Amino acid sequence: MTSSAWSEYTIGGVKISFPYKAYPSQLAMMNSIVRGLNSKQHCLLESPTGSGKSLALLCSALAWQQSLSGKPVDESLSKKGEVPLSCCCTCHSKNFTNGDVNQVTSHHFNRPSTPPSERNGISSTCQDSPEKTTLASKLSAKKQASVCRDENDDFQVEKKRIRPLETAQQIRKRHCFEKEVHHLDAKVAAGKTTELSSPLRKINSFSLQNPPGHCSRCCCSTKQGNSQDSSNTIKKDQGGKSKIPKIYFGTRTHKQIAQITRELQRTAYSGVPMTILSSRDHTCVHPDVVGNFNRNEKCMELLDGKNGKSCYFYHGIHKISDQHKLQTEGISKAWDIEELVTLGKKLKACPYYTARELIEDADIVFCPYNYLLDAQIRESMDINLKEQIVILDEAHNIEDCARESASYSITEVQLRFARDELDSMVNNNIRKKDHEPLRAVCYSLINWLEANSEHLVERDYESSCKIWSGSEMLLNLHKMGITTATFPILQGHFSAVLQKEEKVLPIHGKESREVPIISASTQIMLKGLFMVLDYLFRQNSRFADDYKVAIQQTYSWINQTDPSDKNEFFALPKNKKRLRQKTAVHVLNFWCLNPAVAFSDINGKVWTIVLTSGTLSPMKSFSSELGVTFTIQMEANHVINNSQVWVGTIGSGPKGRNLCATFQRTETFEFQDEVGALLLSVCQTVSQGILCFLPSYKLLEKLKERWLYTGLWHNLELVKTVIVEPQGGEKTDFEELLQVYYDAVKYKGEKDGALLVAVCRGKVSEGLDFSDDNARAVVTIGIPFPNVKDLQVELKRRYNDQHSKLRGLLPGRQWYEIQAYRALNQALGR
């Protein structure tokens, strides 16, 4: 698209380039986001599916971010345009690079067309600055400072640069700063250069020596420029890197990320440094790991160098581990995870770890949103959200995801395996003082599980359980010796046993050997357990009532492997099926019923949280459930006219029978045949693609079985190519099926398009685009209520009833219904 087709909007002092004339809903959305970012407030934005919200999100957030660094939009990696400086003192005329506009004393780095005062509303302390103050008077100095927290780190290579201070308030504070900064100058005097990394490029060296002749008027002496005042000066982290907030863009699935990066390609911001975080299932390319059931454990084993093997892909990450190297390999603009995987295979460099390395210089990081909510994943991925921007798209599922992130389940088998492993560590005298307390935790939990497994209450066919509140569980833990006082000590032992360490062997004197550490599976299990215990003990156990602890007994088919074979991973040929046997399984569940628990980690830390989706209403429940105050809320209208779409409910089928999709009625052949006849008539009437959504896989199977028997399925196949969403299965199988659907719609052949039969809350119903011919009709059958017999659903309903008055939560029944209608609207929104 040529640049002439761009539209430009200035919103809240930020210049936003947009690939076409924006719809009113997009403008409203961009306005809300810029307001939220300027004032560090959280946003809850509902914009209907199909109204282009992803594009509005990306353009407004990236434009705001670039307005902080003052770099022109398209030339993210080229030279900056020169702009006259408004101050004539020696320090400014000599040492400032011309690339950043009017930053002299006004400290908002903007392009000439946007007056600084308009951008973040900060008044200029330099009288000869030509701009008129508009917003400045309205914002307090403190607010201004927080808005413009830290902006400009676009140093030119090898040039010295002093940062000015901006507000009058700061001049008054100057003397306090001088006291703090002597040690900094001492280091500088010793001739050390500090390495900085700007969001754009690595800077080789940045020297802090004072150039002669500072002007007092704009108080730009090095001392203040580098003093670390908490509010007004530029913030830096310990490595001396500039702190322009990164954007963490979370969405529900990897498939949705691919769509978002395609949107990013259409924008003027497609060249921003970015990365995509994903699981090893998507990005691991090591042949030994790819064929493996549990890739995380296998990968960790290779990295630990167990069994004498290590990962040669991991040793190749340096080849593409920074943005510049990535570009020289030909990936420069808005890339997709597939491109990184292809490149990783070609260069023998691990895409999984490369993507993580790229976070450091990225301006925007895409990932599934559980990576941002789940404390364990944040830790393992080194994600630090302090003062960063968190955007969660398709956020209608965020409550479920947040509850799951703070929950954890452990099987008795895992506990026993960990206990045996810790046993052997203790018996072999390996870091005995650290392994022993951890072993004691496993013993206590196993004994407690065994003792209570005899008193379970039967709930359903082949399943029984017993439930404790979080507070009751704290008493049980207390009896095991796990208390508020001892838990931090246990955490210390746990981090100690994970440290790698080499010991010199006494026999040869020189030969060293790594001290063995516990296996990946035990590490993962203990990390999960410790995460949940941390939530339970945190802040005087304030979250204890938000938890239920349940022991569940079910029966499942267990893969039997030969226990004598230690190296089972290597010994089993890939195609050999293991023996399966039905066994009773005990699971210890720590269920979090309050999504605010996981949000408490990020709520106070981040710059701004933006939640968006097509189906957020009722908005009130989000605020109360997540424990986050969303100051900025918006519900936008759809971009299409009412005349362009028909929405209605159909109460009876072609033969006049009532269609009532309650559980009892869907079991009857009468209902199944009537709804089949109705679907067939829709397929015969509407050309191109049709989507049909059902409440569950169970009903999907039932209908398919019946329709195959009656011949209706055959009749559907005469008119359309019929495709059924698979339950579970490999990612690639699903994508191939989708492609079959798209192709059947595109290249008609003898059939008129295709019918895709899918499930609400499944892979198809959320976040995937079925535009134009790909969905000329959407049919939903029934209402996708969560399973009323599910224990967690039951507990959550009770929890909401208990807390609805005090905390403004929806009562259990309303919560239950809203879950169904959000899922239904998501499916219809395709």
C-alpha positions in Angstrom: 0.0 0.0 0.0 1.5 3.4 -0.9 1.9 5.9 1.8 -0.6 8.2 0.0 -3.4 5.9 1.0 -2.6 6.4 4.8 -4.8 8.4 7.0 -3.2 10.4 9.8 -5.0 11.2 13.1 -3.7 13.2 16.0 -5.3 11.9 19.2 -4.3 13.0 22.6 -1.2 14.6 21.2 -0.1 11.4 19.5 0.2 11.2 15.7 -1.3 7.9 14.5 -0.8 6.6 10.9 -3.7 4.3 9.9 -3.8 2.2 6.7 -7.2 3.5 5.6 -9.9 5.9 6.8 -10.7 4.6 10.2 -14.3 3.6 11.2 -15.9 5.6 14.1 -15.5 2.6 16.4 -11.8 2.4 15.6 -11.3 6.1 16.3 -13.2 5.8 19.6 -11.0 2.8 20.5 -7.7 4.6 19.6 -8.9 7.6 21.6 -9.5 5.4 24.7 -6.2 3.7 24.4 -4.2 6.9 24.1 -6.0 8.4 27.0 -5.3 5.3 29.1 -1.6 5.3 28.1 -1.2 9.0 28.7 -2.7 8.8 32.2 -1.6 5.3 33.1 -5.1 4.1 33.6 -6.6 0.7 32.7 -9.0 0.3 29.8 -11.9 -2.0 29.2 -12.9 -1.8 25.5 -15.7 -3.7 23.8 -15.8 -3.5 20.0 -17.8 -6.0 17.9 -16.0 -8.8 16.2 -15.2 -7.7 12.7 -14.9 -4.0 13.4 -11.1 -3.9 13.0 -10.2 -3.6 16.6 -6.8 -5.3 16.3 -5.6 -2.7 13.8 -6.8 0.1 16.1 -5.0 -1.5 19.0 -1.7 -1.9 17.2 -1.6 1.5 15.6 -2.6 3.5 18.6 -0.3 1.7 21.1 2.7 1.7 18.8 2.2 5.3 17.8 2.0 6.3 21.5 5.2 4.3 22.2 7.0 5.9 19.3 5.9 9.4 20.4 7.9 8.8 23.5 11.1 8.0 21.6 10.4 10.7 19.1 11.3 8.7 16.1 9.4 9.1 12.8 7.0 6.4 12.1 8.2 4.7 8.9 11.8 5.1 9.3 12.2 3.0 12.4 15.6 2.0 11.3 16.7 4.7 8.9 18.1 8.2 9.6 16.0 10.7 11.4 14.8 13.8 9.7 16.6 16.9 10.9 14.6 19.4 13.0 15.8 22.8 14.2 16.6 23.0 17.9 15.0 25.7 19.9 17.7 26.3 22.4 21.0 27.9 21.4 23.3 27.1 24.3 26.6 25.4 23.7 25.6 22.1 25.2 22.6 21.8 23.0 24.0 23.0 19.8 27.0 20.8 20.0 26.0 17.6 21.6 22.5 16.9 20.8 21.8 14.7 17.8 19.4 16.4 15.5 17.1 13.4 15.3 14.9 14.1 18.1 12.9 17.1 17.8 12.5 20.1 20.2 13.5 18.0 23.0 15.5 20.7 24.4 13.7 21.6 27.6 10.3 20.6 26.7 11.2 16.9 27.0 8.5 15.6 24.7 10.0 14.3 21.7 7.6 14.8 18.9 7.5 15.4 15.2 7.4 19.0 14.1 3.7 18.8 13.2 2.7 18.0 16.8 3.5 20.7 19.3 5.1 19.1 22.4 2.6 20.7 24.7 -0.2 19.0 22.9 1.5 15.6 23.1 1.8 15.0 26.7 0.7 18.3 28.1 4.0 19.3 29.6 4.8 23.0 29.7 8.1 24.1 28.4 10.6 25.8 30.7 12.3 27.5 27.9 10.7 30.8 27.0 11.7 30.9 23.4 10.0 27.6 22.6 7.5 28.5 19.9 4.8 26.2 21.0 1.5 27.3 22.6 0.6 25.4 25.8 -2.8 23.7 25.4 -3.1 20.8 27.7 -0.3 21.7 29.9 -2.3 23.8 32.3 -4.7 21.0 32.8 -2.2 18.5 33.9 -0.3 18.6 37.2 3.4 18.4 37.1 3.4 15.0 38.7 0.9 13.6 36.2 3.0 15.0 33.4 6.1 13.3 34.7 4.4 10.0 35.0 3.0 10.3 31.5 6.3 11.1 29.9 8.3 8.8 32.3 11.1 8.0 30.0 11.4 8.7 26.5 14.4 9.3 24.5 17.1 6.8 24.0 17.8 7.3 20.4 21.5 8.1 20.7 23.6 8.4 17.6 26.4 5.9 17.8 29.6 7.2 19.4 28.1 10.7 20.1 27.8 12.1 23.6 24.4 13.2 24.8 23.0 14.9 27.8 19.4 14.7 28.8 17.6 17.8 29.8 15.3 18.0 32.7 11.9 19.3 32.1 9.7 20.8 34.8 10.2 23.8 37.0 9.5 21.5 40.0 12.7 19.7 39.1 14.9 22.7 39.2 13.8 23.2 42.7 14.8 19.6 43.5 18.2 20.0 41.9 20.2 20.3 45.1 18.8 17.1 46.5 19.9 15.2 43.4 23.5 16.5 43.6 24.0 14.7 46.8 22.9 11.4 45.4 25.0 11.4 42.3 28.6 11.7 43.4 29.2 8.0 43.1 28.0 8.0 39.6 30.4 10.7 38.6 33.2 9.0 40.3 32.6 5.9 38.1 32.5 8.1 35.0 35.7 9.8 36.0 37.4 6.4 36.1 36.8 6.4 32.4 34.1 3.7 32.3 31.6 3.9 29.5 28.2 2.5 30.1 26.7 0.4 27.4 23.1 1.2 26.5 20.7 -0.5 24.3 18.0 1.6 22.7 14.8 0.1 21.4 16.2 0.5 18.0 19.8 -0.6 18.1 22.7 -1.5 20.3 24.8 1.5 21.0 28.5 0.8 21.3 29.4 3.3 23.9 27.8 6.2 25.6 30.2 8.4 27.5 29.0 10.5 30.3 31.8 13.1 30.5 30.6 16.7 30.8 31.0 18.8 27.7 32.0 22.4 28.5 29.6 25.3 28.9 26.2 24.0 30.3 23.5 26.6 30.3 21.9 27.2 33.6 18.7 28.0 32.0 17.8 24.5 31.0 19.7 22.9 33.8 21.0 20.2 31.7 24.1 19.3 33.7 25.1 15.7 33.7 24.4 15.4 37.4 20.7 15.8 37.1 20.5 14.2 33.8 21.6 11.0 35.2 20.3 11.2 38.7 17.6 8.6 39.3 14.7 10.6 40.6 11.7 8.3 40.8 9.1 10.5 39.1 10.5 13.0 36.7 13.8 12.0 35.3 14.2 9.3 32.8 14.0 5.9 34.4 16.6 3.3 33.7 16.9 -0.3 34.8 20.1 -1.6 36.3 21.7 -2.3 33.0 21.3 1.3 32.0 18.7 0.7 29.4 16.1 3.2 28.6 12.7 2.4 29.9 10.2 3.2 27.2 7.5 0.8 28.1 7.3 -2.4 26.0 3.9 -3.5 24.7 3.0 -7.1 25.7 0.2 -8.1 23.4 -1.6 -11.2 24.6 -4.2 -13.1 22.8 -5.8 -16.5 23.4 -4.1 -18.8 20.9 -1.1 -19.0 18.6 -3.4 -19.0 15.6 -4.7 -15.5 16.7 -1.2 -14.2 17.0 -0.6 -15.2 13.3 -3.6 -13.0 12.4 -2.4 -10.1 14.5 1.0 -10.1 12.9 -0.7 -10.1 9.5 -2.6 -7.0 10.6 0.7 -5.5 11.8 2.2 -6.0 8.3 -0.5 -3.6 6.9 0.5 -0.8 9.2 3.1 1.9 9.1 4.6 0.3 12.2 5.4 -3.0 10.5 9.1 -2.5 11.0 9.1 -2.3 14.8 11.4 -4.7 16.6 9.2 -7.5 17.8 9.1 -11.1 19.0 6.6 -13.9 19.5 6.7 -16.1 22.5 5.3 -19.6 22.2 5.5 -23.1 23.5 8.1 -25.6 22.5 5.2 -27.5 20.7 5.3 -24.7 18.2 9.0 -23.7 18.1 11.2 -26.6 19.1 13.1 -28.1 16.1 15.3 -30.7 17.8 14.5 -34.1 16.2 14.8 -35.9 19.6 12.3 -33.6 21.2 9.8 -33.1 18.4 8.6 -36.7 18.5 8.3 -36.6 22.2 5.1 -36.6 24.3 6.5 -34.1 26.9 8.7 -31.7 25.0 9.3 -29.4 28.0 10.9 -32.1 30.0 12.9 -33.5 27.1 14.2 -30.1 26.2 15.3 -29.4 29.8 17.1 -32.8 29.9 19.1 -32.0 26.8 20.0 -28.5 28.1 21.1 -30.1 31.4 23.3 -32.4 29.3 21.9 -35.6 30.8 22.8 -38.9 29.2 25.8 -37.1 27.5 23.6 -35.4 24.9 23.1 -31.7 24.5 21.1 -29.5 22.2 23.2 -28.2 19.2 20.3 -25.9 18.2 20.5 -24.1 21.6 24.2 -23.4 21.0 23.3 -21.7 17.7 21.0 -19.0 19.1 23.6 -16.3 18.9 23.2 -16.4 15.1 19.8 -14.7 15.2 19.4 -13.6 18.8 19.2 -9.8 18.2 17.0 -7.7 16.0 19.8 -6.7 13.7 21.0 -10.2 13.0 17.4 -11.2 12.3 17.2 -8.5 9.7 20.4 -9.5 8.0 18.8 -13.0 7.6 15.9 -11.4 5.8 13.2 -11.2 8.5 12.6 -7.5 9.0 8.9 -6.7 8.9 6.2 -8.1 11.1 7.1 -11.8 11.0 5.2 -14.9 12.0 6.4 -17.7 14.2 6.6 -20.1 11.1 9.2 -17.8 9.5 11.3 -18.0 12.7 11.0 -21.8 12.8 12.0 -22.1 9.1 15.0 -19.8 9.7 16.0 -21.7 12.9 16.0 -25.0 11.0 18.1 -23.5 8.2 20.7 -21.9 10.6 20.6 -24.6 13.2 19.5 -22.1 15.8 16.7 -22.8 18.4 13.6 -20.7 17.6 12.2 -21.2 21.0 15.1 -19.6 22.9 15.8 -17.1 20.1 12.3 -15.7 20.5 13.0 -15.3 24.2 16.4 -13.5 23.6 14.6 -11.1 21.2 12.5 -9.7 24.1 15.3 -7.5 25.2 15.3 -5.2 22.2 11.6 -5.7 21.2 9.1 -2.9 21.3 6.2 -5.2 21.1 6.0 -8.8 22.4 3.2 -11.1 21.2 2.2 -14.2 23.2 -0.8 -16.2 24.4 -2.2 -14.3 27.4 -1.6 -17.1 30.0 2.1 -16.3 29.5 1.4 -12.9 31.1 -1.0 -14.1 33.8 0.7 -17.3 34.9 3.5 -16.6 37.5 5.4 -19.7 36.6 5.5 -19.0 32.9 6.5 -15.4 33.5 9.4 -16.6 35.6 10.5 -19.3 33.2 10.2 -16.8 30.2 11.9 -14.0 32.1 9.0 -11.7 31.5 9.1 -8.6 33.8 5.9 -6.6 33.5 6.9 -3.7 35.7 6.0 -0.4 34.1 5.1 -2.2 30.8 1.9 -2.0 28.8 -0.3 -5.2 28.8 -2.9 -5.5 26.0 -5.1 -8.6 26.3 -7.1 -9.1 23.1 -10.1 -11.5 22.9 -10.2 -11.0 26.7 -13.7 -12.5 27.3 -11.9 -15.6 28.4 -9.6 -13.8 30.7 -11.4 -14.7 33.9 -11.1 -18.5 33.3 -7.5 -18.1 32.2 -6.6 -16.0 35.3 -8.3 -18.6 37.6 -6.4 -21.4 35.9 -3.1 -19.5 36.1 -3.4 -19.4 39.9 -4.5 -23.1 40.2 -2.5 -26.2 40.1 -3.1 -30.0 40.2 -0.7 -32.7 41.2 -1.2 -36.4 40.8 -0.2 -38.9 43.4 2.0 -40.5 40.9 4.0 -37.3 40.4 4.3 -36.9 44.2 5.6 -40.4 44.6 8.1 -40.0 41.7 9.4 -36.8 43.2 9.7 -38.4 46.6 11.7 -41.3 45.2 14.0 -39.0 43.4 14.6 -36.8 46.4 15.2 -40.0 48.4 18.0 -41.0 46.2 19.5 -37.5 46.3 19.5 -37.6 50.1 20.8 -41.2 50.3 23.7 -40.3 47.9 24.5 -37.3 50.1 23.9 -34.8 47.3 23.0 -31.4 48.8 21.4 -33.3 51.6 20.4 -30.3 53.7 18.4 -28.8 50.8 16.9 -32.0 49.5 15.8 -33.4 52.8 13.1 -30.7 53.7 11.7 -31.0 50.1 11.5 -34.8 50.5 9.6 -34.2 53.8 7.0 -32.1 52.0 6.4 -34.9 49.5 6.2 -37.5 52.2 3.7 -35.4 54.2 1.5 -34.7 51.2 1.5 -38.4 50.1 0.5 -39.5 53.7 -2.2 -36.9 53.9 -3.5 -37.9 50.4 -3.5 -41.6 51.4 -5.3 -40.9 54.7 -8.0 -38.9 53.1 -8.5 -41.0 50.0 -10.5 -43.4 52.1 -13.1 -40.8 53.0 -14.0 -39.6 49.5 -17.7 -38.9 48.6 -18.9 -40.4 45.3 -20.1 -37.7 42.9 -20.5 -39.4 39.6 -19.9 -42.7 37.8 -16.3 -43.7 38.7 -15.5 -40.4 40.3 -15.4 -39.3 43.9 -13.9 -36.4 45.8 -13.4 -34.5 49.1 -13.2 -30.7 49.4 -11.5 -28.3 51.8 -11.5 -24.5 51.9 -8.2 -22.7 51.6 -8.2 -21.8 55.3 -8.9 -25.5 56.2 -6.0 -26.5 54.0 -3.7 -24.0 55.7 -4.4 -25.9 59.0 -3.6 -29.2 57.3 -0.3 -27.7 56.0 0.4 -26.4 59.4 0.3 -29.9 60.8 2.7 -30.9 58.1 5.1 -28.2 59.3 4.5 -26.0 56.2 3.6 -22.6 57.7 4.0 -18.9 56.9 7.3 -19.0 58.8 8.7 -22.2 57.3 7.5 -21.7 53.7 10.1 -19.1 52.8 12.8 -21.4 54.1 11.5 -24.2 51.9 11.6 -21.8 48.9 15.2 -21.2 49.7 16.0 -24.9 49.7 14.2 -25.3 46.4 16.1 -22.6 44.6 19.3 -24.0 46.1 18.7 -27.5 44.6 18.2 -25.9 41.2 21.6 -24.2 41.1 24.1 -25.8 38.8 27.3 -26.6 40.5 30.5 -28.4 39.6 32.5 -30.5 42.1 36.1 -31.3 41.8 36.6 -35.0 42.2 39.1 -35.8 45.0 40.6 -38.8 43.2 42.1 -37.1 40.2 42.1 -33.6 41.7 41.5 -31.8 38.4 38.5 -33.6 37.0 35.3 -31.9 37.8 31.8 -33.3 37.5 28.4 -31.5 37.6 26.4 -32.1 40.8 23.2 -34.0 39.7 20.0 -32.1 39.9 16.4 -33.3 40.1 14.7 -34.2 36.9 12.7 -31.8 34.8 9.3 -33.4 35.7 10.0 -33.0 39.5 11.2 -29.4 39.0 8.0 -28.6 37.1 5.8 -30.3 39.8 7.5 -28.6 42.7 7.4 -25.2 41.0 3.6 -25.5 40.5 3.1 -26.6 44.1 5.3 -23.8 45.5 3.5 -21.2 43.3 0.1 -22.2 44.8 1.4 -22.3 48.3 2.9 -18.9 47.8 -0.5 -17.5 46.8 -2.0 -19.2 49.9 0.5 -17.8 52.4 0.9 -14.4 50.7 0.1 -11.2 52.5 -1.1 -12.8 55.7 -3.1 -15.4 53.7 -5.4 -12.9 52.2 -6.2 -15.2 49.3 -6.9 -18.3 51.4 -10.7 -18.0 51.0 -10.4 -17.7 47.2 -9.1 -21.3 47.1 -10.7 -24.7 47.3 -8.6 -27.8 47.7 -10.0 -31.1 46.4 -8.8 -34.7 46.3 -10.4 -36.3 43.3 -10.4 -40.0 42.4 -11.1 -41.0 38.8 -10.1 -43.9 36.7 -7.9 -43.5 33.7 -6.0 -45.4 31.1 -2.3 -45.3 32.1 0.5 -46.0 29.7 2.5 -48.9 31.1 6.3 -48.9 30.4 8.8 -51.3 31.6 10.0 -49.9 35.0 13.4 -51.6 34.7 14.2 -49.5 31.7 15.6 -46.3 32.9 16.1 -44.7 29.5 12.6 -45.3 28.3 12.7 -42.2 26.0 15.6 -43.6 24.0 14.7 -47.3 24.2 11.2 -47.0 22.7 11.0 -46.8 19.0 8.8 -43.9 18.0 6.1 -45.9 16.5 5.8 -48.5 19.3 2.5 -48.2 21.2 2.7 -48.7 25.0 0.4 -51.0 26.9 -2.6 -49.4 28.4 -4.2 -50.3 31.7 -7.2 -48.8 33.7 -6.1 -47.5 37.1 -7.5 -45.4 39.9 -5.9 -42.0 39.9 -5.8 -39.6 42.8 -5.3 -35.9 42.0 -4.8 -33.1 44.5 -6.3 -29.9 43.1 -5.6 -26.4 44.3 -8.4 -24.5 42.6 -8.5 -20.7 42.6 -12.0 -19.4 42.3 -11.1 -15.7 42.1 -9.4 -14.3 38.9 -8.2 -11.3 40.9 -5.6 -13.5 42.6 -3.5 -13.9 39.4 -4.2 -10.3 38.5 -2.9 -9.1 41.9 0.6 -9.8 40.6 0.4 -7.4 37.6 -2.3 -5.0 38.6 -0.1 -2.6 40.7 3.0 -3.0 38.6 2.1 -2.4 35.0 1.8 0.9 33.2 -1.6 0.2 31.7 -3.8 -2.9 31.2 -6.0 -2.8 28.1 -8.7 -5.5 27.8 -10.6 -5.8 24.6 -13.1 -8.2 23.0 -16.3 -8.3 21.0 -18.1 -9.8 24.0 -17.3 -8.1 27.3 -20.8 -7.0 28.5 -21.7 -6.8 31.3 -18.6 -4.7 31.9 -19.2 -4.3 35.6 -18.5 -8.0 36.2 -15.0 -7.7 34.7 -14.0 -5.0 37.1 -15.3 -6.8 40.2 -14.0 -10.3 39.1 -10.5 -9.1 38.2 -10.1 -6.7 41.1 -8.9 -4.0 38.6 -10.4 -0.5 38.3 -11.0 0.2 34.6 -11.3 4.0 34.6 -11.7 4.0 30.8 -14.5 1.9 29.4 -16.0 1.9 26.0 -18.7 -0.1 24.1 -18.5 0.6 20.4 -21.2 -0.1 17.8 -20.6 -2.3 14.8 -19.3 -0.9 11.6 -21.9 -2.5 9.3 -25.5 -1.4 8.8 -28.4 -3.3 10.3 -29.6 -4.0 6.7 -26.5 -6.0 6.0 -27.0 -8.7 8.5 -30.0 -10.7 9.8 -30.0 -12.1 13.3 -32.9 -14.2 14.5 -33.9 -17.3 16.5 -35.7 -20.2 14.9 -38.2 -22.0 17.2 -39.3 -24.7 14.9 -38.0 -26.7 12.0 -39.3 -27.4 8.4 -41.8 -30.0 9.7 -43.1 -27.6 12.3 -41.7 -29.4 15.3 -40.5 -27.3 18.2 -36.8 -26.9 18.5 -35.9 -26.9 22.2 -32.2 -27.7 22.7 -32.3 -28.7 26.4 -30.2 -31.7 27.4 -33.2 -34.0 27.6 -34.6 -32.9 24.2 -31.4 -33.1 22.3 -31.3 -36.8 23.2 -34.4 -37.5 21.1 -34.3 -38.6 17.5 -37.2 -36.2 16.8 -35.1 -33.2 17.7 -32.0 -34.6 15.9 -33.9 -35.2 12.7 -35.7 -31.8 12.8 -32.5 -29.8 13.4 -30.8 -31.8 10.6 -33.6 -31.0 8.1 -33.3 -27.3 9.1 -29.5 -27.3 8.6 -29.9 -29.0 5.2 -32.4 -26.3 4.1 -30.0 -23.6 5.1 -27.2 -25.3 3.1 -29.5 -25.5 0.1 -30.5 -21.8 0.3 -27.3 -20.1 1.3 -24.3 -20.3 -1.0 -20.5 -20.3 -0.1 -19.4 -21.0 3.5 -21.6 -21.9 6.4 -20.6 -22.4 10.0 -22.7 -24.4 12.4 -21.8 -24.3 16.2 -22.9 -26.8 18.8 -22.7 -26.6 22.6 -20.5 -29.7 23.0 -18.4 -32.3 21.2 -20.7 -34.9 22.7 -23.7 -33.5 20.9 -21.7 -33.1 17.7 -20.8 -36.8 17.8 -24.4 -37.7 18.5 -25.8 -35.7 15.6 -23.2 -36.9 13.2 -23.9 -40.5 14.2 -27.7 -40.0 13.7 -27.4 -38.1 10.4 -25.1 -40.7 9.0 -27.6 -43.4 9.9 -30.6 -41.5 8.4 -28.8 -40.4 5.2 -29.0 -36.7 6.0 -25.2 -36.5 6.3 -25.0 -37.8 2.7 -27.5 -35.2 1.5 -25.5 -32.4 3.2 -22.4 -33.7 1.4 -24.2 -33.5 -1.9 -24.6 -29.7 -1.4 -21.5 -28.7 0.6 -18.0 -30.1 1.5 -18.7 -31.0 5.1 -15.9 -30.6 7.7 -16.0 -31.4 11.4 -13.8 -29.7 14.0 -11.6 -32.4 15.6 -11.5 -32.7 19.4 -7.9 -32.4 20.6 -5.5 -33.7 17.9 -2.5 -32.1 16.4 -2.3 -28.4 15.5 -1.3 -29.3 11.9 -4.3 -31.6 11.4 -6.6 -28.7 12.4 -4.9 -26.3 10.1 -5.1 -28.7 7.2 -8.9 -29.1 7.8 -9.4 -25.3 7.8 -7.5 -25.0 4.6 -9.8 -27.6 3.0 -12.7 -25.5 4.1 -11.3 -22.3 2.7 -10.4 -24.0 -0.6 -13.8 -25.5 -0.9 -15.3 -22.0 -0.6 -12.8 -20.5 -2.9 -12.7 -23.0 -5.7 -16.3 -24.1 -5.9 -16.1 -27.2 -8.1 -19.4 -29.2 -8.3 -20.4 -28.3 -4.7 -21.5 -24.9 -3.5 -19.0 -24.0 -0.8 -18.6 -25.8 2.5 -20.2 -26.5 5.9 -18.0 -26.4 9.0 -19.5 -28.1 12.0 -17.8 -26.9 15.2 -18.2 -26.4 18.9 -18.6 -23.2 21.0 -15.4 -22.4 23.0 -13.6 -24.7 20.6 -10.8 -23.8 18.2 -13.0 -22.4 15.5 -15.4 -20.3 17.5 -13.0 -17.7 18.9 -10.6 -15.3 17.3 -10.5 -16.9 13.8 -11.6 -14.7 10.9 -14.2 -16.1 8.6 -14.7 -13.0 6.4 -17.0 -12.5 3.3 -17.7 -15.8 1.5 -16.1 -17.9 4.3 -19.2 -17.3 6.5 -22.3 -16.3 4.6 -24.4 -17.9 7.4 -23.7 -18.9 11.0 -26.1 -21.3 12.7 -25.8 -22.0 16.5 -27.8 -24.9 18.0 -28.6 -24.6 21.8 -26.8 -22.5 24.4 -23.3 -23.5 25.5 -23.8 -23.6 29.2 -20.7 -24.8 31.2 -21.2 -28.4 32.4 -23.5 -27.9 35.4 -22.2 -31.1 37.0 -18.5 -30.0 36.8 -17.2 -29.7 40.3 -15.3 -26.4 39.6 -18.4 -24.8 38.0 -20.4 -25.8 41.1 -17.8 -24.4 43.5 -17.4 -21.1 41.5 -21.2 -20.6 41.5 -21.3 -21.0 45.3 -18.3 -18.8 45.7 -19.9 -16.0 43.7 -23.2 -16.3 45.7 -21.2 -16.0 48.9 -19.2 -12.8 47.8 -21.7 -11.2 45.4 -23.0 -8.5 47.8 -19.6 -7.5 49.4 -17.5 -7.4 46.2 -20.1 -6.7 43.6 -19.6 -10.1 41.9 -22.4 -11.5 39.7 -24.5 -14.0 41.7 -23.7 -17.6 40.8 -26.6 -18.1 38.5 -26.0 -14.9 36.5 -22.3 -15.7 36.3 -23.2 -19.2 34.9 -25.5 -17.7 32.2 -23.1 -15.0 31.2 -20.4 -17.6 30.5 -22.8 -19.3 28.1 -23.9 -16.1 26.3 -20.3 -14.8 25.9 -19.4 -18.1 24.3 -22.5 -18.0 22.1 -21.8 -14.4 21.0 -18.2 -15.3 20.2 -19.4 -18.1 17.9 -22.0 -15.8 16.2 -19.4 -13.1 15.8 -17.4 -15.2 13.3 
